[in-house]
Amino acid sequence: MRVLNQVPYVSGNAIVFATDWNYFDFAVVAIQSLLNHLNHNVCIHVFTDVQDSKAMEEQFYESLDIPKQASIAVYCIDDLIDLDSLKLKDSGYISKATYYRLIIPEVMQSYDRVLYLDSDICVTHSLDELFEIPFENE
């Protein structure tokens, strides 16, 4: 895999979603449920195949009630990695966006911890304790 750009570091917990316009409404529900249970600063990173990622980012800001301790950044996957080198294929109900979570370690190297969440979830309480779990290599 050839990495083209890194996701810039933003302080706070890093949470990643992957979506396209087909799952945008589901992502809005999932992200809003997360935002409703925030206790600390968080930066939500969204990976997409939408070429105009700024338009999607604006749509998120219009669709969500975002508290001051949160931010959302949308990245077009084509700007982060060379997709052709991965040879991804749509296979029925599995879209290319499904594979985007696999690039997180490559494009978010400046973060100590990143939590990936699917767009079809509903967060029912704070996720802070997930960021406090000790790992052996730390």
Rosetta constraint file for C-alpha pairs under 8 A:
AtomPair CA 1 CA 81 HARMONIC 7.20 0.50
AtomPair CA 1 CA 82 HARMONIC 6.86 0.50
AtomPair CA 1 CA 83 HARMONIC 7.95 0.50
AtomPair CA 1 CA 85 HARMONIC 5.79 0.50
AtomPair CA 1 CA 86 HARMONIC 6.20 0.50
AtomPair CA 2 CA 81 HARMONIC 5.75 0.50
AtomPair CA 2 CA 82 HARMONIC 5.41 0.50
AtomPair CA 2 CA 85 HARMONIC 6.87 0.50
AtomPair CA 3 CA 80 HARMONIC 6.04 0.50
AtomPair CA 3 CA 81 HARMONIC 4.41 0.50
AtomPair CA 3 CA 82 HARMONIC 6.43 0.50
AtomPair CA 3 CA 106 HARMONIC 7.08 0.50
AtomPair CA 3 CA 107 HARMONIC 6.92 0.50
AtomPair CA 4 CA 79 HARMONIC 6.52 0.50
AtomPair CA 4 CA 80 HARMONIC 4.97 0.50
AtomPair CA 4 CA 81 HARMONIC 4.95 0.50
AtomPair CA 4 CA 82 HARMONIC 6.68 0.50
AtomPair CA 5 CA 79 HARMONIC 6.63 0.50
AtomPair CA 5 CA 80 HARMONIC 4.68 0.50
AtomPair CA 5 CA 81 HARMONIC 6.91 0.50
AtomPair CA 5 CA 107 HARMONIC 6.75 0.50
AtomPair CA 6 CA 80 HARMONIC 6.53 0.50
AtomPair CA 6 CA 106 HARMONIC 7.79 0.50
AtomPair CA 6 CA 107 HARMONIC 4.53 0.50
AtomPair CA 6 CA 108 HARMONIC 6.00 0.50
AtomPair CA 6 CA 109 HARMONIC 7.38 0.50
AtomPair CA 7 CA 80 HARMONIC 7.72 0.50
AtomPair CA 7 CA 107 HARMONIC 5.70 0.50
AtomPair CA 7 CA 108 HARMONIC 5.40 0.50
AtomPair CA 8 CA 108 HARMONIC 7.60 0.50
AtomPair CA 8 CA 110 HARMONIC 7.60 0.50
AtomPair CA 9 CA 108 HARMONIC 7.83 0.50
AtomPair CA 9 CA 110 HARMONIC 6.01 0.50
AtomPair CA 9 CA 111 HARMONIC 6.71 0.50
AtomPair CA 10 CA 14 HARMONIC 7.94 0.50
AtomPair CA 10 CA 43 HARMONIC 6.72 0.50
AtomPair CA 11 CA 41 HARMONIC 7.54 0.50
AtomPair CA 11 CA 42 HARMONIC 7.62 0.50
AtomPair CA 11 CA 43 HARMONIC 7.53 0.50
AtomPair CA 12 CA 40 HARMONIC 7.22 0.50
AtomPair CA 12 CA 41 HARMONIC 4.75 0.50
AtomPair CA 12 CA 42 HARMONIC 4.81 0.50
AtomPair CA 12 CA 43 HARMONIC 6.34 0.50
AtomPair CA 13 CA 40 HARMONIC 7.70 0.50
AtomPair CA 13 CA 41 HARMONIC 6.34 0.50
AtomPair CA 13 CA 42 HARMONIC 4.57 0.50
AtomPair CA 13 CA 43 HARMONIC 6.16 0.50
AtomPair CA 13 CA 113 HARMONIC 7.58 0.50
AtomPair CA 13 CA 114 HARMONIC 7.21 0.50
AtomPair CA 13 CA 131 HARMONIC 7.49 0.50
AtomPair CA 14 CA 42 HARMONIC 5.94 0.50
AtomPair CA 14 CA 43 HARMONIC 5.12 0.50
AtomPair CA 14 CA 44 HARMONIC 6.05 0.50
AtomPair CA 14 CA 45 HARMONIC 7.17 0.50
AtomPair CA 14 CA 111 HARMONIC 7.56 0.50
AtomPair CA 14 CA 113 HARMONIC 7.00 0.50
AtomPair CA 14 CA 114 HARMONIC 5.04 0.50
AtomPair CA 14 CA 115 HARMONIC 6.40 0.50
AtomPair CA 15 CA 42 HARMONIC 7.25 0.50
AtomPair CA 15 CA 43 HARMONIC 6.36 0.50
AtomPair CA 15 CA 44 HARMONIC 4.90 0.50
AtomPair CA 15 CA 45 HARMONIC 6.11 0.50
AtomPair CA 15 CA 114 HARMONIC 5.70 0.50
AtomPair CA 15 CA 115 HARMONIC 4.74 0.50
AtomPair CA 15 CA 116 HARMONIC 5.73 0.50
AtomPair CA 15 CA 117 HARMONIC 7.15 0.50
AtomPair CA 16 CA 44 HARMONIC 5.78 0.50
AtomPair CA 16 CA 45 HARMONIC 4.70 0.50
AtomPair CA 16 CA 46 HARMONIC 5.66 0.50
AtomPair CA 16 CA 47 HARMONIC 7.42 0.50
AtomPair CA 16 CA 114 HARMONIC 7.12 0.50
AtomPair CA 16 CA 115 HARMONIC 6.14 0.50
AtomPair CA 16 CA 116 HARMONIC 4.67 0.50
AtomPair CA 16 CA 117 HARMONIC 6.19 0.50
AtomPair CA 17 CA 27 HARMONIC 7.63 0.50
AtomPair CA 17 CA 44 HARMONIC 7.48 0.50
AtomPair CA 17 CA 45 HARMONIC 6.31 0.50
AtomPair CA 17 CA 46 HARMONIC 4.77 0.50
AtomPair CA 17 CA 47 HARMONIC 6.30 0.50
AtomPair CA 17 CA 101 HARMONIC 7.91 0.50
AtomPair CA 17 CA 116 HARMONIC 6.05 0.50
AtomPair CA 17 CA 117 HARMONIC 5.51 0.50
AtomPair CA 17 CA 118 HARMONIC 6.04 0.50
AtomPair CA 17 CA 119 HARMONIC 6.40 0.50
AtomPair CA 18 CA 46 HARMONIC 5.41 0.50
AtomPair CA 18 CA 47 HARMONIC 4.58 0.50
AtomPair CA 18 CA 48 HARMONIC 5.81 0.50
AtomPair CA 18 CA 97 HARMONIC 6.07 0.50
AtomPair CA 18 CA 98 HARMONIC 7.17 0.50
AtomPair CA 18 CA 100 HARMONIC 6.45 0.50
AtomPair CA 18 CA 101 HARMONIC 6.98 0.50
AtomPair CA 18 CA 118 HARMONIC 7.08 0.50
AtomPair CA 18 CA 119 HARMONIC 7.06 0.50
AtomPair CA 19 CA 23 HARMONIC 5.76 0.50
AtomPair CA 19 CA 24 HARMONIC 6.25 0.50
AtomPair CA 19 CA 27 HARMONIC 6.88 0.50
AtomPair CA 19 CA 46 HARMONIC 7.04 0.50
AtomPair CA 19 CA 47 HARMONIC 6.41 0.50
AtomPair CA 19 CA 48 HARMONIC 5.28 0.50
AtomPair CA 19 CA 49 HARMONIC 7.80 0.50
AtomPair CA 19 CA 97 HARMONIC 6.11 0.50
AtomPair CA 19 CA 119 HARMONIC 6.95 0.50
AtomPair CA 20 CA 24 HARMONIC 5.96 0.50
AtomPair CA 20 CA 48 HARMONIC 5.40 0.50
AtomPair CA 20 CA 49 HARMONIC 6.25 0.50
AtomPair CA 20 CA 50 HARMONIC 6.44 0.50
AtomPair CA 20 CA 97 HARMONIC 7.02 0.50
AtomPair CA 21 CA 25 HARMONIC 7.98 0.50
AtomPair CA 21 CA 50 HARMONIC 7.54 0.50
AtomPair CA 23 CA 27 HARMONIC 6.20 0.50
AtomPair CA 23 CA 119 HARMONIC 7.25 0.50
AtomPair CA 24 CA 28 HARMONIC 6.23 0.50
AtomPair CA 25 CA 29 HARMONIC 6.49 0.50
AtomPair CA 26 CA 30 HARMONIC 6.26 0.50
AtomPair CA 26 CA 119 HARMONIC 5.70 0.50
AtomPair CA 26 CA 120 HARMONIC 5.80 0.50
AtomPair CA 27 CA 31 HARMONIC 5.93 0.50
AtomPair CA 27 CA 119 HARMONIC 4.46 0.50
AtomPair CA 27 CA 120 HARMONIC 6.79 0.50
AtomPair CA 28 CA 32 HARMONIC 5.94 0.50
AtomPair CA 28 CA 60 HARMONIC 6.93 0.50
AtomPair CA 28 CA 63 HARMONIC 7.04 0.50
AtomPair CA 28 CA 64 HARMONIC 6.87 0.50
AtomPair CA 28 CA 119 HARMONIC 7.99 0.50
AtomPair CA 29 CA 33 HARMONIC 6.15 0.50
AtomPair CA 29 CA 119 HARMONIC 7.99 0.50
AtomPair CA 29 CA 122 HARMONIC 7.18 0.50
AtomPair CA 30 CA 34 HARMONIC 6.39 0.50
AtomPair CA 30 CA 119 HARMONIC 5.71 0.50
AtomPair CA 30 CA 120 HARMONIC 6.39 0.50
AtomPair CA 30 CA 121 HARMONIC 5.40 0.50
AtomPair CA 30 CA 122 HARMONIC 5.13 0.50
AtomPair CA 30 CA 123 HARMONIC 6.78 0.50
AtomPair CA 31 CA 35 HARMONIC 6.13 0.50
AtomPair CA 31 CA 119 HARMONIC 7.83 0.50
AtomPair CA 32 CA 36 HARMONIC 6.07 0.50
AtomPair CA 32 CA 64 HARMONIC 6.20 0.50
AtomPair CA 32 CA 65 HARMONIC 7.06 0.50
AtomPair CA 32 CA 66 HARMONIC 7.87 0.50
AtomPair CA 33 CA 37 HARMONIC 6.87 0.50
AtomPair CA 33 CA 122 HARMONIC 5.70 0.50
AtomPair CA 33 CA 123 HARMONIC 5.06 0.50
AtomPair CA 33 CA 124 HARMONIC 6.89 0.50
AtomPair CA 34 CA 38 HARMONIC 6.71 0.50
AtomPair CA 34 CA 122 HARMONIC 7.44 0.50
AtomPair CA 34 CA 123 HARMONIC 5.24 0.50
AtomPair CA 34 CA 124 HARMONIC 7.67 0.50
AtomPair CA 34 CA 125 HARMONIC 7.85 0.50
AtomPair CA 34 CA 126 HARMONIC 7.54 0.50
AtomPair CA 35 CA 65 HARMONIC 7.83 0.50
AtomPair CA 35 CA 66 HARMONIC 6.68 0.50
AtomPair CA 35 CA 67 HARMONIC 7.19 0.50
AtomPair CA 35 CA 70 HARMONIC 7.58 0.50
AtomPair CA 37 CA 123 HARMONIC 7.59 0.50
AtomPair CA 37 CA 124 HARMONIC 7.21 0.50
AtomPair CA 37 CA 125 HARMONIC 5.43 0.50
AtomPair CA 37 CA 126 HARMONIC 4.89 0.50
AtomPair CA 37 CA 127 HARMONIC 7.84 0.50
AtomPair CA 38 CA 42 HARMONIC 7.89 0.50
AtomPair CA 38 CA 126 HARMONIC 5.81 0.50
AtomPair CA 38 CA 127 HARMONIC 7.74 0.50
AtomPair CA 39 CA 126 HARMONIC 6.81 0.50
AtomPair CA 39 CA 128 HARMONIC 7.32 0.50
AtomPair CA 40 CA 69 HARMONIC 6.78 0.50
AtomPair CA 40 CA 128 HARMONIC 7.51 0.50
AtomPair CA 41 CA 69 HARMONIC 4.67 0.50
AtomPair CA 41 CA 70 HARMONIC 5.72 0.50
AtomPair CA 42 CA 69 HARMONIC 6.50 0.50
AtomPair CA 42 CA 70 HARMONIC 4.96 0.50
AtomPair CA 42 CA 71 HARMONIC 6.68 0.50
AtomPair CA 43 CA 70 HARMONIC 5.71 0.50
AtomPair CA 43 CA 71 HARMONIC 4.92 0.50
AtomPair CA 43 CA 72 HARMONIC 5.87 0.50
AtomPair CA 43 CA 73 HARMONIC 7.53 0.50
AtomPair CA 44 CA 70 HARMONIC 7.45 0.50
AtomPair CA 44 CA 71 HARMONIC 6.08 0.50
AtomPair CA 44 CA 72 HARMONIC 4.69 0.50
AtomPair CA 44 CA 73 HARMONIC 6.31 0.50
AtomPair CA 45 CA 72 HARMONIC 5.89 0.50
AtomPair CA 45 CA 73 HARMONIC 4.99 0.50
AtomPair CA 45 CA 74 HARMONIC 5.85 0.50
AtomPair CA 45 CA 75 HARMONIC 7.41 0.50
AtomPair CA 46 CA 72 HARMONIC 7.44 0.50
AtomPair CA 46 CA 73 HARMONIC 6.19 0.50
AtomPair CA 46 CA 74 HARMONIC 4.60 0.50
AtomPair CA 46 CA 75 HARMONIC 6.12 0.50
AtomPair CA 47 CA 74 HARMONIC 6.01 0.50
AtomPair CA 47 CA 75 HARMONIC 5.08 0.50
AtomPair CA 47 CA 76 HARMONIC 6.02 0.50
AtomPair CA 47 CA 77 HARMONIC 5.97 0.50
AtomPair CA 47 CA 97 HARMONIC 7.90 0.50
AtomPair CA 47 CA 100 HARMONIC 6.91 0.50
AtomPair CA 48 CA 53 HARMONIC 7.31 0.50
AtomPair CA 48 CA 74 HARMONIC 7.22 0.50
AtomPair CA 48 CA 75 HARMONIC 6.22 0.50
AtomPair CA 48 CA 76 HARMONIC 5.04 0.50
AtomPair CA 48 CA 77 HARMONIC 5.70 0.50
AtomPair CA 48 CA 97 HARMONIC 6.67 0.50
AtomPair CA 49 CA 76 HARMONIC 5.34 0.50
AtomPair CA 49 CA 77 HARMONIC 5.56 0.50
AtomPair CA 49 CA 78 HARMONIC 6.96 0.50
AtomPair CA 49 CA 97 HARMONIC 7.06 0.50
AtomPair CA 50 CA 56 HARMONIC 7.65 0.50
AtomPair CA 50 CA 76 HARMONIC 5.92 0.50
AtomPair CA 51 CA 76 HARMONIC 5.90 0.50
AtomPair CA 51 CA 78 HARMONIC 7.79 0.50
AtomPair CA 52 CA 56 HARMONIC 6.91 0.50
AtomPair CA 52 CA 76 HARMONIC 7.48 0.50
AtomPair CA 53 CA 57 HARMONIC 6.12 0.50
AtomPair CA 53 CA 74 HARMONIC 5.70 0.50
AtomPair CA 53 CA 75 HARMONIC 5.83 0.50
AtomPair CA 53 CA 76 HARMONIC 5.57 0.50
AtomPair CA 54 CA 58 HARMONIC 6.08 0.50
AtomPair CA 54 CA 74 HARMONIC 6.83 0.50
AtomPair CA 55 CA 59 HARMONIC 6.21 0.50
AtomPair CA 56 CA 60 HARMONIC 6.27 0.50
AtomPair CA 56 CA 74 HARMONIC 7.06 0.50
AtomPair CA 57 CA 61 HARMONIC 6.40 0.50
AtomPair CA 57 CA 72 HARMONIC 7.18 0.50
AtomPair CA 57 CA 73 HARMONIC 6.44 0.50
AtomPair CA 57 CA 74 HARMONIC 5.44 0.50
AtomPair CA 58 CA 62 HARMONIC 6.21 0.50
AtomPair CA 59 CA 63 HARMONIC 6.02 0.50
AtomPair CA 60 CA 64 HARMONIC 5.91 0.50
AtomPair CA 60 CA 72 HARMONIC 7.87 0.50
AtomPair CA 61 CA 65 HARMONIC 7.62 0.50
AtomPair CA 61 CA 66 HARMONIC 7.30 0.50
AtomPair CA 61 CA 72 HARMONIC 7.83 0.50
AtomPair CA 66 CA 70 HARMONIC 6.38 0.50
AtomPair CA 66 CA 71 HARMONIC 7.38 0.50
AtomPair CA 75 CA 79 HARMONIC 7.19 0.50
AtomPair CA 75 CA 80 HARMONIC 7.61 0.50
AtomPair CA 76 CA 80 HARMONIC 7.04 0.50
AtomPair CA 77 CA 81 HARMONIC 6.26 0.50
AtomPair CA 77 CA 83 HARMONIC 7.70 0.50
AtomPair CA 77 CA 100 HARMONIC 7.65 0.50
AtomPair CA 78 CA 82 HARMONIC 6.34 0.50
AtomPair CA 78 CA 83 HARMONIC 6.38 0.50
AtomPair CA 80 CA 107 HARMONIC 6.83 0.50
AtomPair CA 82 CA 86 HARMONIC 7.39 0.50
AtomPair CA 83 CA 87 HARMONIC 6.84 0.50
AtomPair CA 83 CA 88 HARMONIC 7.47 0.50
AtomPair CA 84 CA 88 HARMONIC 7.69 0.50
AtomPair CA 88 CA 96 HARMONIC 6.28 0.50
AtomPair CA 88 CA 99 HARMONIC 7.91 0.50
AtomPair CA 89 CA 95 HARMONIC 7.50 0.50
AtomPair CA 89 CA 96 HARMONIC 6.32 0.50
AtomPair CA 90 CA 94 HARMONIC 5.93 0.50
AtomPair CA 90 CA 95 HARMONIC 4.80 0.50
AtomPair CA 90 CA 96 HARMONIC 5.62 0.50
AtomPair CA 91 CA 95 HARMONIC 6.61 0.50
AtomPair CA 94 CA 98 HARMONIC 6.31 0.50
AtomPair CA 95 CA 99 HARMONIC 7.68 0.50
AtomPair CA 96 CA 100 HARMONIC 7.15 0.50
AtomPair CA 99 CA 103 HARMONIC 7.83 0.50
AtomPair CA 100 CA 104 HARMONIC 7.41 0.50
AtomPair CA 101 CA 116 HARMONIC 7.00 0.50
AtomPair CA 103 CA 107 HARMONIC 6.30 0.50
AtomPair CA 104 CA 108 HARMONIC 5.66 0.50
AtomPair CA 105 CA 109 HARMONIC 5.99 0.50
AtomPair CA 113 CA 131 HARMONIC 7.16 0.50
AtomPair CA 117 CA 121 HARMONIC 7.48 0.50
AtomPair CA 127 CA 131 HARMONIC 7.31 0.50
AtomPair CA 128 CA 132 HARMONIC 6.82 0.50
AtomPair CA 129 CA 133 HARMONIC 6.61 0.50
AtomPair CA 134 CA 138 HARMONIC 7.26 0.50
